[in-house]
Amino acid sequence: MTPPATSKGSVKPWPRLDYSAWADTCATLHLWTQVVGKIRLALTPRINHWWGITLYVTARGLTTSAMPWRGGALQIDFDFIDHELILRMSDGREERVALAPRSVADFYAEVMGRLRALGVDVPIWTMPVEIPDAIRFETDHKHKSYDAAAANLFWQQLVQVHRVFNIFRARFLGKCSPAHFFWGSFDLAVTRFSGRAVPPITRTAPHLGLWVMQEAYSHEVSSAGFWPGSGGYGKPAFYCYAYPEPEGFAQTKIAGADYDGTLGEFVLPHDDVARSPSPDETLLNFLQATYEAGADHGKWDRRALERI
């Protein structure tokens, strides 16, 4: 793990975090975010492509943003500086849960108890999604790791990536998602749309209904993101895919990146970006080149969709 510089006035390098050094913490944190994410799913109106259930990067961690509750609002924040989960009500009340080594079952029980203390009674489906061999929250005593330094570094990675993703997002005039964090797949993503509908997708993920995937992929997309190494890849990386994948997309030459046929995505290792002389430029070039590959081969109306 390489922490960023902290001296006043210095430019912070992009933090690097070896996935193998925090894999157990990553798995536990993934499940904790699913507990919180499912609360958001239960309380917020459905928005197309599931944009209404994601988490957002903040100056201290991740947040649900304000969720409606009986004429007021509830917000849940992961604070990766003080290592707390903070549940805040719009009437000023709040409850806190320590982020420390503890099982998913214990975390789930305390979060739901803290919600009840605030007068919020919200049942959730306790089966994790998009995770093979998943264990229900209330019986998961297997996942119980929490390395505070690693969690903080992961969040600092998200801060840098989120900043650059928003620069990339601002170049597009068409429909585009926020740069947001999906707790199911545990990645930060930003997605551009051509505006064209597509036939229903036929693949899904563990414990995820096909209708969920069909809502997510109802329209043609170019999607980019960052994952910390979980999901089988084994190291932090950026990705980009096009759906439906147009002919010729996979054969495009992208500087510094490779097309992974198993994933169906272009992949750029995070450490290659972090070590480059200009990480922002390196990542933006990857995002732009992979988008252009999908848009050009897919015959998007780029003149109408892009800020020229």
N, C-alpha and C positions, 0 to 999 in steps of 0.2 A: 504494500500500500504506500502510495506516494502522496503526502498531504500537500495542499497548495501553499504558496508563500503567504505570509500574513503581515509582513512589515508594511507600515503605512506608506501609501504612494506606489507600491510595487504592483506590477501586473501579475495576476495570479495565473500560473500555468494550469492547464487542464488536469485535474486529479486523475490518477490511474489507480485501478483497483483490480487485483487479480481475483477472478471469480472463485478459483479453488480455495482462496484464503477466507472466503466468507460464504461459501455455498450453503452451509447449514443455516446461517442467519438469513440469507436471501430467501431460502425456502420458507422459513418461519414468517418473515416479513411479508412475503407474497400472500400467505394465508391470512395474516392480520389485515392486510389491505382488502382482502375479499370480504372479511366480516364487515368492515366499514363500508365498502362498496355496495354490499347487498342492502345495507340500511338505506343508502342513497337510492338504490334501485326501487326500494319499497315506497319511498316518500316523494319522489319527484315525477312529474309528468314525463311520459315517453317522448323523446325527440328522435327524429329520423337517424338511422344508423347507430342508435344507442349513444348518441352524444350526451344525453341527459344523465348518464350513470357514471361518468368518468371522474377521476380526481385531477387536481390542478397543482402545478408547482407553485410554491410560495417562497417568501424570503426566509422561511424557517423549516419548510418541509413540504407536505402535501395536504390538500384540503378538499372537502366535499363541496365547498362554497355553501351558501345559505340554502337550506332545504325547508319547504313549507311544513308547518305543524300547527294546526288549530289557530289560524289567524296570525301566527308569529313565525319564527324561524329557528331552526336548529342547524348548527354548523359543527363539523367534526374535523379536527386538525391533527395531523401527525407533526410533532415538533422534534426535529432531529438535531436540535442544539441542546435543549434541556431534556430531551428524551422522555416526552410525555405525549399521551393522546388527550386532547382537550375537547370536551363536549360543551359547547356554548349555546345558550338560549338567547333569543332577542330581548328577553325581559331582564337580562343581566345575570341570571344564574349560570353556574358552570360546574362541571365535574371533571376530574382528572384521573387518568390511568397511567401508571408508570410503564415506560417501555424498558424492559429489563428481561433477562433470561426467564422465560415462563412458557408454559405449554399453550398451544392454541386453545385447548379446552378452557384453561384458566383465563386467558385473555377474553375469549368469547363470553364466558360467564360474567366477568367483571364489567365488560362493556355493556351488556344487556342490563345488568344490575344498576349501573350508573344511569342508563337511559330511564329505567323505571323510577329512579330517585328524582329525575327531572320531570316525571309525569309523562314520559314518552313510551308508549307501548306499541312496538312495531315488530311483528313476527317476520322472520326471514327464513328462506330455504337454506339449510345449513350444510348442504353438499357443495364442496368447492367445485368450480368449473374450470375446464381447459387444463386439468391436471390429471395425468394417468394415476390409477390406484389411489384415488383421493379418499380421505378419511373425514367423516363429518366433524364439524367444528367441536361439538360437545364431547366427542370421544377421542379427539386427537391429542394424545399425550406424547406422541413421537417427536413432533416439531416444537422445540423449546429453546432454540439458540437466539441470542441477541448480542452481537458485538457492536457496541455503541459507536466506536470509531469507524467501523466499516459502514454502518448505516448512515453516518454523517457524510462520509466520502461519496457514497452512492448518491445521496441527495445533492451534494455539490456537483457531481457529474450531471445530474438532471438540470441543475440551474444553468450550466453552460449550454447544454444541448437545447433546452427550452428557449434560451435567448436566440440561438442561431436558427432554430426552427421557425421562430416568429419573424425573423428577417426574411427567410425564404417564403413564408406564408404571405407576407406583404406584397410580394411580386405578382400575385395572382389575383385576377379580377373575378374569376368564376367562383362557383361554390367551393368552399374549402373549410375543412374542420378547424377547430382550435388546435393548438399544440396541447394535447391532453394525455393523461396517464390511464391506460386500460389495466384494471386490476385483475382481469381474467387472464390475460397473456403477460402481464407484468412488464409493460413496455410503454415508452413515451412515443406518440405517433402524431403525424400530421398528414392529412389526406386531401388530395385535389380531385375534383370531379369534372368529367367532360360535359355532363348534363344529359347523357344518353342512358336510358334504361337498358338492362341486360337480362337475359334469361335467368331464371332462378338457379342459384348455386346448388350443387348437389353434395358437397362435402361439409363435414362438421367437425367438432372437437369433443373430447371427453366430457360427458355430463352437460352437453350443450345441445338443445333442440335444434333441428334443422331450420325451423322457422326463425330462430335467433340469427343464424348465419344469413338467411335469405333477406332479413331486414338490414343487416349490416352491409350486404353486397348487392343491393337492389339496382345500383347504378355503376357505370364504368368509373374506375378509379386509378389514380397513381398514388400509392401510399408509401411513405417513408417513416422510419422510426429508429428507436434505440432500445436495445435490450441489454441487461447486465451480464448475460451469460447463461441464464437459466433457459429452460425449454429444450435442452439437448445440444445447444451449440457449443457451450463450454467456455466461452470467453466473451467479454463485452464487445458489441459490434453495432454498426449501423446497417440498416437494410433498406431496400426499396423493391417493390413489386408492382406489377400492373395487373389489374383484373377487369375483364378477361385478358389474359396475356396475349398480345398481338404477335403475329408471325414476325420473326426477325428480332424480337426484343432480346431474347437470351443470347443472341450472337453479337450484340453490340459491344464494342470495346469501351470499357469505362476505366479511366486512369486509377490505378491503385486498388481496384475492386475486382472481385470475381463473381461470376454467376454460379450459384449453388443450385444444381438441378434437383436435389432432394427437397430443398426448401422452396424452389421456384422464385428465388429472390437474388438480387445483387447484394453482396455483403462486403462491407469495409470495416476492418478491425478498428475498434475505438482507440487502441494504443497507437496505431499509425497516425490517426488524427492528432492525438494528444502530443506526440513527439514531433510533429511537423513544425516548420518555422512559423506557419500561420494556420493554426487549427481552424479558425473561422473560415478562411478561404478554402482550405482543403475540404471541409465538410460541405460548404455551400457548392463547391464544384461538383462533388458527388451527388448532392441532391438535384442540382440543375441537370447534370448529364443523364442521370437515370430517369428523371421526369421527361426530358426530351426524347429519350429512347422510347418510352411508352407512348408519349403523345404523338410523335412522328410516325411510328409504326402503326399506331392506332388511328391515325388520321383525325386527330383532334383539331378543332378550329382555334389554333393558338393565337391568331391575331385578335380574336374576340375575347379570349380568356386571359390574356397576359397583360401586365402593365408594361408598355413599351416605352 
